[in-house]
Amino acid sequence: MKTSTLVIDNETLTLAYDFNAIADAERIAGCNLLAALENLADISAIQLRGLLYAAIVTEPPDVRPTLVDCGNLIRLDTIAAVTMALAKAYELATPGAV
């Protein structure tokens, strides 16, 4: 699995996408995340939070942050870095990615 990284408040998060993570996060976030991935420049706060939730890779998987935890990571000073890291994770998940 190819991953991107996101550093917020001196914590490094590993991000990656797969279909199952997106599908699970859609149920929890209550929104269409596949549509959001296709247009990161025009997504809602709910979609951005859901995309971050879907992308965070944790070992073991049961220590995944909550949806609210993910929302707390998205602030005015971090929103650009979050969006760029999510875009990179999606690019790496796309077939043919380098």
C-alpha positions, 0 to 999 in steps of 0.5 A, spaced: 500 500 500 502 506 497 501 512 503 502 519 504 504 523 510 501 528 514 504 532 520 499 536 524 501 538 531 508 534 531 504 528 530 505 524 523 499 521 520 500 515 515 494 516 509 492 511 504 485 509 501 482 503 499 475 502 497 473 498 503 476 504 507 472 509 503 465 505 503 466 504 511 467 511 512 461 513 508 457 509 512 460 513 518 460 520 515 453 519 512 456 522 505 458 521 498 466 520 499 467 518 492 464 524 489 468 528 494 475 525 492 473 527 484 473 534 486 477 536 492 477 543 491 469 543 492 467 539 498 463 540 504 466 540 511 463 533 512 466 530 506 473 533 508 472 530 515 470 523 512 476 523 507 481 524 513 477 518 517 477 514 511 485 515 509 488 514 516 492 508 517 493 505 524 496 499 526 493 495 529 486 498 526 482 498 532 486 504 534 483 508 529 481 515 531 474 517 531 470 522 526 470 527 531 478 526 532 479 527 525 475 533 525 479 536 530 485 535 526 482 540 521 483 547 522 484 554 518 492 552 520 491 545 517 486 545 512 491 546 506 496 541 508 490 536 510 487 537 503 494 536 499 496 530 503 489 527 502 490 528 494 496 525 494 494 519 498 488 518 493 493 519 487 497 514 490 491 509 490 490 510 483 492 505 478 498 506 475 500 511 480 508 512 481 
